[in-house]
Each structure stands twice: as structure tokens, then as C-alpha cells.
Amino acid sequence: MSATLFVVSTPIGNLEDITYRAARILCTAAYIACEDTRKTGLLLSEIAKRTGYIREEKPRLIQYHDRNERKQTEWLISLLEEGQDVVLVSDAGTPGISDPGYRIVAACRKKGIRVAVVPGVSAPTAALSVSGLPTERYTFHGYMPEKEGRALSLLTLIQNETIPATHIFFLSVHKMIRNLQWIENILGDQPIVLLRELTKMHESYQYGSARTLREYCEAHPPKGECVVLWRLRKSDEFADQ
């Protein structure tokens, strides 16, 4: 039987960012693999309210996160091989982008199962688009490493790169102060951009050094996830600016 794994992007904050196609697929799916069944259930309820779509049967929500990804991948593949379409979502944004997803996609490719992308919001590209930094070359690193030694090693490698690029990290609200301290230790006065609560009511952008932004966050404890970006200036790259 022919079946498809649909990789569906969902809003990162503002529900109005859902696409028509994503809403249609989510409203008609029988199986939805998601990180948090409660959050995805609430999303489906809101989409149904706004679209007026009434389902005859509720979809089967299957937990799929970084702690059970290997085990659940086998079961999802079996559903697909039986001819059942499966929708893959993350809690917010695009699956596989610093979220679970790559294993099921890789397994589908290996088995010859069709994979279809339903694109939409992704926090790294959303942040990049409003950062004011060059975009012709960029690297997304996901979340900052948990351990200080690994984080400082990575930041040092980035600092020593010879090819100019914009670098993007996610920062967890509970670890932001120490993450900014680590960035400050390696980058010094290098200007960075800190974006908070993208697409949400309290969306904000701060520009400055890691030290000034760390001090600001200490005085104004942040809420929600953040994205930090910077561009290392190499030689006379921006001499014309």
C-alpha cells in the first residue's frame, strides 16, 4: 500500500501563522506523531475552532520525542507500511530542526516510503530574517551545549573560523544568563542580537554585546525561549558598510 509521512510545520507562538495546507492535513490526519500530546491536542482544538472543521473521529496522538525516538520510529514505520499516512509535528516550528524527526525521515527514505514536507514557520530562519545580519551564509547550532567545557570549545571553534558566517543558537530561558556569560568569555565585545518570544505578544529584540545583554536579562528576567545570533567580522568584510 502507498502511504506518506507528512512533516508538518506548526506555529512557534502565533496561531495565525498556521498555513491552510497544514491546518487541512492536521484536521484530517488519523495518526499524528508529536512531542507532547497535550500541546498538540490543544493546537488541534484551536485549529478546529477557527476553521469550523468537525471530525467524526479523533486522531491517534502518538508521543514521539528525543527519549523514545528510536523505539517509536519502528512502530510508525509499521503503520506506514500498512498503508496508514502519518503526520509528524513538533511542539512548535519545523520537525527535525533541533527537534525530533530526522530518524523517522531517514527510516522512510531507507524503506522507500514517501515523505512530504508541509513547510511553515521555523524559529532559526524567522530570527535570521529580522536580525539585520547578513544571510548569504549561516550556521544553526541548536541549543547551547549543557556543559561549560563543551560550550566554550564550540564557541572557540566558531571564533577561530576563517569564513564569515552568521551563527544562530537557541537559548533556554533557565540557562540564558550563564549561556550569555559563556558567549561573553569567548566573543568579548562582539555585537550580538537577542530575540525573545518571536511572534508572541511580548516579542522583543535586543542588540549589544553579550555583557550588556546579560546585564539586561539579569535586571529583566526573560520569559520564553530565545534566539541569539552574531556575525564575526573578518578582515574588511564590511568595509563598504
TORDRENVO-590731 format. One record per residue (C-alpha): residue number from 1; x, y, z. Coordinates in Angstrom, 1 decimal, m for minus. Each point is the difference from the previous one (the first is absolute). Last residue first. Layout:
BEGIN
<r NUM,<X,Y,Z>>
...
//
This chain:
BEGIN
<r 241,<29.1,49.4,5.2>>
<r 240,<2.6,m0.2,m2.7>>
<r 239,<2.7,m1.3,2.3>>
<r 238,<m2.3,m2.8,1.2>>
<r 237,<2.2,m2.9,m0.9>>
<r 236,<3.2,1.9,0.7>>
<r 235,<1.8,m2.8,1.9>>
<r 234,<m2.7,m2.3,1.6>>
<r 233,<m2.9,1.3,2.0>>
<r 232,<m1.7,m2.8,1.9>>
<r 231,<m3.7,0.1,m0.4>>
<r 230,<m2.3,m0.5,2.9>>
<r 229,<m3.3,m1.6,0.9>>
<r 228,<m1.9,m0.9,3.2>>
<r 227,<m3.4,m1.6,0.1>>
<r 226,<m2.2,0.0,3.0>>
<r 225,<m2.5,m2.3,1.7>>
<r 224,<m2.6,1.3,2.4>>
<r 223,<0.2,2.7,2.7>>
<r 222,<3.0,2.2,0.7>>
<r 221,<1.1,1.3,3.4>>
<r 220,<0.3,3.8,m0.3>>
<r 219,<3.0,1.1,2.1>>
<r 218,<2.0,m3.2,m0.6>>
<r 217,<m1.2,0.0,m3.6>>
<r 216,<1.3,3.6,m0.5>>
<r 215,<3.4,m1.0,1.6>>
<r 214,<0.3,m2.9,m2.4>>
<r 213,<m0.9,2.2,m2.9>>
<r 212,<2.7,2.5,0.9>>
<r 211,<2.5,m2.7,0.5>>
<r 210,<m0.8,m1.9,m3.2>>
<r 209,<0.5,3.2,m1.9>>
<r 208,<m2.9,1.9,m1.5>>
<r 207,<m3.4,m0.4,m1.7>>
<r 206,<m3.3,m0.9,1.6>>
<r 205,<m3.1,m1.1,m1.9>>
<r 204,<m3.4,m0.6,1.6>>
<r 203,<m3.2,m2.1,m0.4>>
<r 202,<m2.2,0.4,3.0>>
<r 201,<m3.3,m0.9,m1.7>>
<r 200,<1.5,m2.9,m2.0>>
<r 199,<1.5,m0.3,m3.5>>
<r 198,<3.5,m0.5,1.5>>
<r 197,<0.0,m0.1,3.8>>
<r 196,<3.6,1.4,0.3>>
<r 195,<2.6,1.0,m2.6>>
<r 194,<3.6,0.7,1.2>>
<r 193,<2.4,1.5,m2.6>>
<r 192,<3.7,0.0,0.6>>
<r 191,<2.8,2.6,m0.3>>
<r 190,<3.5,m1.4,0.8>>
<r 189,<1.2,1.7,3.2>>
<r 188,<1.7,m3.2,1.3>>
<r 187,<m0.8,m2.9,m2.2>>
<r 186,<1.4,m2.8,2.1>>
<r 185,<m0.9,0.9,3.6>>
<r 184,<m3.0,2.0,m1.1>>
<r 183,<m1.5,m3.1,m1.7>>
<r 182,<0.5,m1.9,3.2>>
<r 181,<m1.6,2.7,2.0>>
<r 180,<m2.9,0.1,m2.4>>
<r 179,<m0.5,m3.7,0.5>>
<r 178,<0.1,0.5,3.8>>
<r 177,<m2.7,2.6,m0.1>>
<r 176,<m2.2,m1.9,m2.5>>
<r 175,<m0.1,m3.3,1.8>>
<r 174,<m3.6,0.1,1.4>>
<r 173,<m1.3,1.8,m3.1>>
<r 172,<1.5,m2.7,m2.3>>
<r 171,<2.2,1.6,m2.7>>
<r 170,<m0.2,m1.1,m3.7>>
<r 169,<3.1,0.8,m2.0>>
<r 168,<0.6,1.6,m3.4>>
<r 167,<3.3,0.9,m1.6>>
<r 166,<0.4,2.4,m2.9>>
<r 165,<3.0,m0.9,m2.3>>
<r 164,<3.4,1.3,m0.9>>
<r 163,<2.4,m2.7,m1.1>>
<r 162,<3.2,0.0,2.2>>
<r 161,<m1.5,m1.8,3.0>>
<r 160,<1.9,0.7,3.2>>
<r 159,<m2.9,1.5,1.9>>
<r 158,<m2.2,m3.0,m1.0>>
<r 157,<2.5,m2.5,1.3>>
<r 156,<0.3,2.0,3.2>>
<r 155,<m3.8,0.0,0.4>>
<r 154,<0.0,m3.8,m0.4>>
<r 153,<2.7,m0.4,2.6>>
<r 152,<m1.7,2.4,2.4>>
<r 151,<m3.3,m2.0,m0.3>>
<r 150,<1.7,m3.4,0.5>>
<r 149,<1.8,1.3,3.1>>
<r 148,<m3.1,1.7,1.4>>
<r 147,<m2.2,m3.1,m0.2>>
<r 146,<m3.5,0.2,m1.3>>
<r 145,<0.9,0.8,m3.6>>
<r 144,<m1.8,3.1,m1.4>>
<r 143,<m3.2,m1.0,m1.8>>
<r 142,<m0.1,m0.4,m3.8>>
<r 141,<3.2,0.9,m1.8>>
<r 140,<m1.4,1.7,m3.1>>
<r 139,<2.7,1.2,m2.4>>
<r 138,<m0.4,2.9,m2.5>>
<r 137,<1.2,1.1,m3.4>>
<r 136,<m1.8,2.4,m2.3>>
<r 135,<m2.0,1.4,2.9>>
<r 134,<1.9,3.1,1.1>>
<r 133,<m1.3,1.3,3.4>>
<r 132,<m3.0,2.3,0.5>>
<r 131,<m1.5,m2.5,2.4>>
<r 130,<m3.5,0.0,m1.5>>
<r 129,<0.5,m2.8,m2.6>>
<r 128,<2.4,m1.9,2.2>>
<r 127,<m2.5,m0.3,2.8>>
<r 126,<m2.7,m1.4,m2.3>>
<r 125,<2.6,m2.3,m1.6>>
<r 124,<1.0,m1.4,3.3>>
<r 123,<m3.5,m0.2,1.4>>
<r 122,<m1.6,m2.0,m2.8>>
<r 121,<m3.5,0.9,m1.2>>
<r 120,<m1.5,m1.9,m3.0>>
<r 119,<0.7,m2.9,m2.2>>
<r 118,<m2.2,m3.0,m0.7>>
<r 117,<2.7,m2.5,m1.0>>
<r 116,<m0.9,m3.3,m1.6>>
<r 115,<1.8,m3.3,0.7>>
<r 114,<m0.8,m3.1,m2.1>>
<r 113,<1.1,m3.4,1.3>>
<r 112,<2.9,m1.5,m1.8>>
<r 111,<1.1,m2.0,3.1>>
<r 110,<3.3,1.9,0.3>>
<r 109,<m1.7,3.4,m0.6>>
<r 108,<m2.6,m0.8,2.6>>
<r 107,<2.7,m0.9,2.6>>
<r 106,<1.8,3.3,m0.7>>
<r 105,<m3.3,1.9,0.5>>
<r 104,<m0.8,m1.9,3.2>>
<r 103,<3.5,0.6,1.3>>
<r 102,<0.1,3.7,m0.9>>
<r 101,<m3.1,0.9,1.9>>
<r 100,<0.6,1.2,3.5>>
<r 99,<0.7,3.7,0.5>>
<r 98,<3.1,2.2,m0.7>>
<r 97,<m1.5,0.4,m3.5>>
<r 96,<m1.3,m3.5,m0.5>>
<r 95,<m3.6,1.0,0.3>>
<r 94,<m0.7,3.7,m1.0>>
<r 93,<m1.4,2.5,2.4>>
<r 92,<m1.6,m0.7,3.3>>
<r 91,<m0.7,m3.1,2.1>>
<r 90,<1.2,m2.2,m2.8>>
<r 89,<m2.2,m1.5,m2.8>>
<r 88,<0.1,m3.2,m2.0>>
<r 87,<m3.2,m1.1,m1.9>>
<r 86,<m0.4,m3.7,m0.8>>
<r 85,<m1.8,m1.5,m3.0>>
<r 84,<m1.1,m3.6,0.5>>
<r 83,<0.8,m2.5,m2.8>>
<r 82,<1.2,m3.0,2.1>>
<r 81,<3.6,1.1,m0.7>>
<r 80,<m0.8,3.4,1.5>>
<r 79,<m1.3,m1.6,3.2>>
<r 78,<3.1,m2.2,0.2>>
<r 77,<2.3,3.0,m0.5>>
<r 76,<m1.8,1.7,2.9>>
<r 75,<0.6,m3.0,2.2>>
<r 74,<3.7,m0.2,m0.8>>
<r 73,<0.4,3.8,0.5>>
<r 72,<m1.6,m0.2,3.4>>
<r 71,<2.9,m2.0,1.4>>
<r 70,<2.8,2.2,m1.3>>
<r 69,<m1.8,3.3,0.8>>
<r 68,<m0.9,m0.9,3.6>>
<r 67,<2.1,2.5,1.9>>
<r 66,<0.3,2.6,m2.7>>
<r 65,<m3.7,0.3,m0.5>>
<r 64,<m2.9,m1.8,m1.8>>
<r 63,<m3.2,m0.5,2.0>>
<r 62,<m2.7,m1.2,m2.3>>
<r 61,<m3.3,1.9,m0.3>>
<r 60,<m2.7,m2.2,m1.6>>
<r 59,<m2.3,2.4,m1.8>>
<r 58,<m3.5,0.6,1.3>>
<r 57,<m2.9,m1.4,m2.0>>
<r 56,<m2.8,1.6,m1.9>>
<r 55,<1.9,3.3,m0.2>>
<r 54,<m1.6,3.4,m0.2>>
<r 53,<1.8,2.7,m1.8>>
<r 52,<m1.2,3.5,0.9>>
<r 51,<3.4,1.4,m1.1>>
<r 50,<0.7,2.2,3.1>>
<r 49,<m1.5,m2.4,2.6>>
<r 48,<1.6,m3.1,m1.7>>
<r 47,<3.4,1.7,0.0>>
<r 46,<m0.3,0.8,3.7>>
<r 45,<m1.0,m3.5,0.8>>
<r 44,<2.9,m1.4,m2.0>>
<r 43,<2.5,2.3,1.8>>
<r 42,<m1.4,m1.1,3.3>>
<r 41,<0.5,m3.7,m0.9>>
<r 40,<3.5,0.8,m1.2>>
<r 39,<0.9,1.5,3.4>>
<r 38,<m1.5,m2.9,1.9>>
<r 37,<1.5,m2.6,m2.3>>
<r 36,<3.5,1.4,0.6>>
<r 35,<2.8,m0.9,m2.4>>
<r 34,<m2.3,m0.9,m2.9>>
<r 33,<m0.8,m2.9,m2.4>>
<r 32,<m3.4,0.5,m1.6>>
<r 31,<m2.1,m2.9,m1.2>>
<r 30,<m3.5,0.3,m1.6>>
<r 29,<0.7,3.3,m1.7>>
<r 28,<m2.9,2.1,m1.3>>
<r 27,<0.2,3.1,2.1>>
<r 26,<3.8,m0.1,0.0>>
<r 25,<0.2,m0.2,m3.8>>
<r 24,<m2.5,2.9,m0.5>>
<r 23,<1.8,2.2,2.6>>
<r 22,<3.4,m0.6,m1.6>>
<r 21,<m1.4,0.8,m3.4>>
<r 20,<m1.6,3.2,1.1>>
<r 19,<3.2,1.1,1.7>>
<r 18,<0.3,0.6,3.7>>
<r 17,<1.4,3.5,0.8>>
<r 16,<m3.3,1.2,1.5>>
<r 15,<0.8,m2.3,3.0>>
<r 14,<2.7,2.5,1.2>>
<r 13,<2.6,m1.8,2.0>>
<r 12,<2.4,m2.2,m1.9>>
<r 11,<m2.8,m1.0,m2.4>>
<r 10,<0.0,m3.6,m1.5>>
<r 9,<2.1,m1.6,m2.7>>
<r 8,<m1.2,m3.3,m1.4>>
<r 7,<2.2,m2.9,m1.1>>
<r 6,<m2.6,m2.3,m1.7>>
<r 5,<1.1,m3.6,m0.1>>
<r 4,<m1.9,m1.5,m3.0>>
<r 3,<m1.6,m3.4,m0.8>>
<r 2,<m0.3,m2.2,m3.0>>
<r 1,<m1.1,m3.6,0.6>>
//
